[in-house]
Amino acid sequence: MKYRQFVVIGLGNFGASVARTLFDLGYDVLAIDSEEEAVNEIADYVTHAAQVNTSDEKSLRDLGISNFDVAVIGIGSDIQASIMATIIVKDLGVKYVIAKARDELHGKVLYKVGADRVIFAERDMGIRVAHSIVSSNILDYIELSPDYNIAEIECPKEWYGKTIKEIDMRANYGISVIAIKKEHNINIAPRADDMVEVKDVIIAIGGADELSKFENLISR
């Protein structure tokens, strides 16, 4: 299933970063926070922004939350508000709910109340930093699950001037290209005949083992 509409609840550093990045990637994003200042700061960088009580079911229902494919609960410090927001969006019918957890116990509770995926921001950032340290070509790394990950890869020079078909990452490395970041834009779902150019960054998805082998290969 391909998700197109996202609601981000809680616009601290984590939530605001997720909302802006999703919008930059071309998705519809509704950003919500109980603080007016946070809403005003992000209003120009998302599709819609709204100030409401994130623990109030009626307010969230009135915003049409049930129409969204994915909810990202970015509330971290207020554990009760985080749990309530997770329960509400799940009850309203959001298909997939991702919630940020403060610690392991918080994460367990979020899973219990319906979160489909829990993010431990500091731990996950540690994983991403470690991958960027060991490979100069890996610019960013996101652990989707224990088995599948996404990596931002600075294109090796030998790829310059080649098409996605010629590189054939699926056959050669067991991973798939989902986007190409150009200097001034992002090519979502590139075609086989799209060419890789100097300074391009490829966003690829693949199994943890395959990406690890690929990191070792390009960092030699």
Secondary structure, DSSP 8 states (H G I E B T S, - for coil): ----EEEEE--SHHHHHHHHHHHHTT-EEEEEES-HHHHHHHGGGSSEEEE--TT-HHHHHHTTGGG-SEEEE---S-HHHHHHHHHHHHHTT-SEEEEE-SSHHHHHHHHHTT-SEEE-HHHHHHHHHHHHHH-TTEEEEEE-SSSEEEEEEE--GGGTT-BHHHH-HHHHHSEEEEEEE-SS-EEES--TT-B--TT-EEEEEEEHHHHHHHHHHHT-
